[in-house]
Amino acid sequence: MIWFIVGALIVLIGLILVGISTYVGWQLTHPKRKLVDESPEQYGLHKQDITFPSHTKDVVLDGWFFKSPSAGIGEQAMTVIMSHGYAGTRLEKGLPALALAKSIVDEGYHVLMFDFRNSGNSEGHLTTVGYLEKQDILGAISWVQEHVRSKICLVGFSMGGSTSLLAAAEESSVLGVITDSAFSQLSPYLRDNLPVWSKLPRFPFTPLILGILPRLIGINPRHVDALAAVDHIYPRPILFIHSKDDDAIPWSNSEGMWRRHPDAFELWVTQKAGHVGSYQMQPEAYNQRVLAFLSKL
């Protein structure tokens, strides 16, 4: 009788641990949507509302296209595709992205901003922190190729930066990538940071959550590997931007990717800025770095 009770308690505790881990994994992949509650007109930008399918064809994504009146024609023109961070929107309010877009458009480049799946005004009910979002960026690239026929550069923030690297590794038409506060590999990043997010002890919850996630969403976080992607982008250029004081994604993530090919890649390390906070700290220097990079493509 005692052994039966002990066995039942062990099973019950195991079920509770699995249940908590499943709930945390579900919350991670189903973050609450934020509203697209700012207008480009507030920044002096004139938008074209656009929609396009992700390359997976299962969701339609919503975005804006800003045509620069001073852009070149055909191959002389360039479109910058901007990608936001986890659980955010095209606005990327930490910058804000519309202010950066205004500077880029004024300098003669088109800009495309959009919401990833399960974000903002786009369709979808699942966030995969890069895996399916890569297909969303590839969908944006296809829209540009069909409607604008210009050169393409990707600019991404946090998850959007890592995802831009994954997309550029598969799409040779992307001439360059700019990332701000990107992580290099999702699996080790989650392993290190899940205890911080969930407020749960590392053991047994972190291995349980990482074991449950692939079964929960059908995707293995190990496949989100921007560190490996940069090898496929090389010798095309990449500009990595990261603050040494980023408390969400350590700057060593960007440094590690930059070190793979420092002959073609650039690394700008800032100080005292939070996660995706370098623009707010140094907007003029940030604009200069971005525009100088674009001018060389």
C-alpha positions in Angstrom: 0.0 0.0 0.0 2.8 2.4 0.9 4.6 1.7 -2.4 1.4 2.3 -4.3 1.0 5.7 -2.6 4.7 6.6 -3.2 4.3 5.5 -6.9 1.1 7.5 -7.3 2.8 10.6 -5.8 5.8 10.3 -8.2 3.4 10.0 -11.2 1.4 13.0 -9.9 4.5 15.1 -9.4 5.7 14.1 -12.9 2.4 15.1 -14.4 2.4 18.5 -12.6 6.0 19.2 -13.9 5.1 18.3 -17.4 1.9 20.3 -17.2 3.8 23.4 -16.0 6.4 23.0 -18.7 3.8 22.6 -21.4 2.1 25.7 -20.3 5.3 27.7 -20.4 6.1 26.4 -23.8 2.6 27.3 -25.0 3.0 30.8 -23.6 6.3 31.2 -25.4 4.9 30.2 -28.8 1.6 32.1 -28.3 2.5 35.6 -27.0 -0.2 38.2 -26.7 -0.5 40.4 -29.8 0.4 44.0 -29.7 -1.5 46.7 -31.7 -0.1 48.6 -34.7 -1.2 51.8 -33.1 1.1 54.4 -34.7 0.7 56.0 -38.1 3.6 56.6 -40.6 2.1 60.0 -41.3 3.2 61.1 -37.8 6.8 60.7 -39.2 6.1 62.3 -42.5 6.0 59.0 -44.4 3.4 58.1 -47.0 2.5 54.4 -46.9 1.2 51.9 -49.4 -0.8 49.2 -47.6 0.3 45.8 -48.8 -0.4 42.1 -48.0 1.5 39.1 -49.2 1.7 35.4 -48.4 4.4 33.8 -46.4 6.4 31.2 -48.3 4.6 28.6 -46.3 1.4 29.8 -48.0 -0.6 29.2 -44.8 -0.7 32.9 -43.6 -1.2 36.3 -45.2 1.1 39.0 -43.8 0.2 42.7 -43.5 2.7 45.5 -44.0 3.6 48.9 -45.4 5.7 49.9 -48.4 7.3 53.3 -48.5 8.5 54.4 -51.9 11.4 56.9 -51.9 10.9 59.7 -54.4 14.6 60.0 -54.8 15.4 56.3 -55.3 17.1 55.1 -58.4 15.4 53.1 -61.2 15.6 49.3 -61.6 18.9 47.9 -60.5 19.9 51.3 -59.2 17.1 51.2 -56.6 17.2 49.4 -53.3 14.5 48.2 -50.9 15.2 47.7 -47.2 13.0 45.1 -45.6 12.7 45.6 -41.8 11.8 42.8 -39.4 10.7 43.3 -35.8 11.5 41.4 -32.6 9.7 38.7 -30.7 6.1 39.4 -29.7 6.3 42.9 -31.3 5.0 44.6 -34.4 6.5 46.4 -37.5 6.6 49.5 -35.3 9.5 48.1 -33.1 8.8 50.8 -30.6 12.1 50.4 -28.8 13.7 52.3 -31.7 11.1 53.5 -33.0 11.4 51.8 -36.4 9.4 54.4 -38.2 12.0 57.1 -37.3 14.7 54.9 -38.8 12.5 54.2 -41.8 12.1 57.9 -42.4 15.9 58.5 -42.4 16.3 55.6 -44.9 13.6 56.8 -47.2 14.9 60.3 -47.2 18.3 59.0 -48.3 16.8 57.4 -51.4 15.9 53.9 -50.4 12.5 52.2 -50.4 11.4 50.5 -47.2 9.1 47.6 -46.5 7.8 47.0 -43.0 5.5 44.2 -42.0 4.2 42.1 -39.1 5.4 38.5 -38.7 2.9 35.7 -38.4 0.9 35.9 -35.1 1.9 39.5 -34.7 0.2 42.9 -35.3 -2.2 42.8 -38.2 -0.9 39.6 -39.8 -2.6 36.2 -39.8 -1.4 33.2 -37.8 -1.6 31.8 -34.3 1.9 30.5 -33.7 5.2 32.2 -33.0 8.3 30.0 -33.6 11.1 32.5 -32.8 12.7 32.4 -36.2 11.8 29.0 -37.9 8.6 29.9 -39.7 9.3 33.6 -39.5 12.1 33.0 -42.0 9.5 32.0 -44.5 7.7 35.3 -43.7 10.8 37.3 -44.7 11.2 35.2 -47.9 7.5 36.1 -48.7 8.4 39.8 -48.3 11.4 39.3 -50.6 9.1 37.7 -53.2 6.8 40.7 -53.0 9.6 43.1 -53.6 10.9 41.0 -56.5 7.4 41.0 -58.1 6.4 44.6 -57.5 9.5 46.7 -57.2 12.4 44.9 -58.9 15.1 46.5 -56.9 18.2 45.4 -54.9 17.4 44.1 -51.4 18.9 44.6 -48.0 17.5 43.1 -44.8 17.4 45.0 -41.5 16.2 43.1 -38.4 15.9 43.7 -34.7 16.4 41.0 -32.0 14.5 37.9 -33.3 14.0 39.8 -36.6 17.8 40.2 -36.9 18.4 36.5 -36.4 15.6 35.6 -38.8 16.9 38.0 -41.4 20.2 36.0 -41.3 18.4 32.8 -41.8 16.5 34.2 -44.8 19.6 35.8 -46.4 21.4 32.4 -46.2 18.7 30.9 -48.4 18.1 33.9 -50.8 21.1 35.0 -52.8 19.3 38.2 -54.1 19.8 39.7 -50.6 22.9 41.9 -50.9 23.5 42.5 -47.3 22.0 42.3 -43.8 22.0 44.6 -40.8 21.1 43.1 -37.4 20.5 44.8 -34.1 20.7 42.8 -30.9 20.3 39.4 -32.6 20.8 36.0 -31.0 23.1 33.5 -32.7 21.5 30.2 -31.9 18.0 29.7 -30.4 18.5 26.4 -28.6 21.4 27.6 -26.3 19.8 31.0 -25.9 16.6 29.4 -24.6 18.6 27.0 -22.4 20.3 30.0 -20.8 17.3 32.3 -20.5 14.2 30.2 -19.8 14.8 30.3 -16.1 14.8 34.1 -16.3 11.7 34.3 -18.4 9.7 31.7 -16.6 10.9 32.4 -13.0 11.2 28.6 -12.7 14.2 26.6 -11.5 16.6 25.6 -14.3 16.2 21.9 -13.2 14.0 20.2 -14.0 12.0 22.8 -16.0 14.5 23.9 -18.7 15.2 20.4 -20.1 11.6 19.6 -19.8 10.4 22.7 -21.7 13.1 22.2 -24.4 12.1 18.6 -24.7 8.4 19.4 -25.0 8.7 22.4 -27.5 9.4 20.3 -30.6 6.4 18.0 -29.8 4.2 21.0 -29.0 4.8 23.0 -32.3 6.6 20.4 -34.5 9.7 22.5 -34.7 13.1 21.9 -33.1 14.8 25.1 -31.8 18.2 23.8 -33.0 17.1 24.5 -36.5 17.1 28.3 -35.8 20.9 28.7 -36.2 22.0 32.1 -37.3 25.6 31.3 -36.5 25.6 28.6 -39.2 23.6 30.9 -41.5 26.3 33.6 -41.7 28.7 31.1 -43.3 26.2 30.8 -46.2 25.8 34.6 -46.4 29.6 35.2 -46.7 31.1 37.0 -48.6 28.1 39.2 -48.7 28.4 41.9 -45.9 26.7 42.0 -42.6 26.6 44.8 -40.0 26.1 43.6 -36.5 24.9 46.2 -33.9 24.8 45.3 -30.2 25.1 47.0 -26.9 27.6 45.7 -24.3 24.9 46.4 -21.7 22.1 44.4 -23.4 20.5 42.4 -20.6 18.3 40.3 -22.8 20.7 39.0 -25.5 24.4 39.2 -24.6 26.5 41.1 -27.1 28.7 38.1 -27.4 26.0 36.6 -29.7 26.8 39.2 -32.3 30.5 39.1 -31.7 30.6 35.4 -32.2 28.9 35.7 -35.6 31.1 38.6 -36.6 34.2 36.6 -35.8 33.3 34.0 -38.4 34.2 36.4 -41.2 35.6 39.7 -40.0 37.0 40.5 -43.4 33.4 40.9 -44.8 31.4 41.6 -41.6 31.2 44.7 -39.4 30.5 44.9 -35.7 29.4 48.1 -34.0 29.4 47.7 -30.2 27.6 50.5 -28.2 27.6 51.2 -24.4 24.9 51.7 -21.8 22.0 50.9 -24.1 19.4 48.2 -23.3 18.1 45.6 -25.7 17.6 47.1 -29.1 18.4 50.4 -27.4 21.4 51.7 -29.4 19.2 53.9 -31.7 17.7 55.8 -28.8 21.1 56.3 -27.2 22.8 57.5 -30.4 20.3 58.2 -33.2 22.6 60.2 -35.4 25.5 57.7 -35.2 23.0 54.8 -35.8 21.7 56.5 -38.9 25.2 57.1 -40.2 26.2 53.5 -39.7 23.1 52.1 -41.4 23.3 54.6 -44.3 27.0 54.1 -44.8 26.4 50.3 -45.0 23.6 50.7 -47.5 25.7 53.0 -49.7 28.2 50.2 -50.2 25.8 47.6 -51.5 
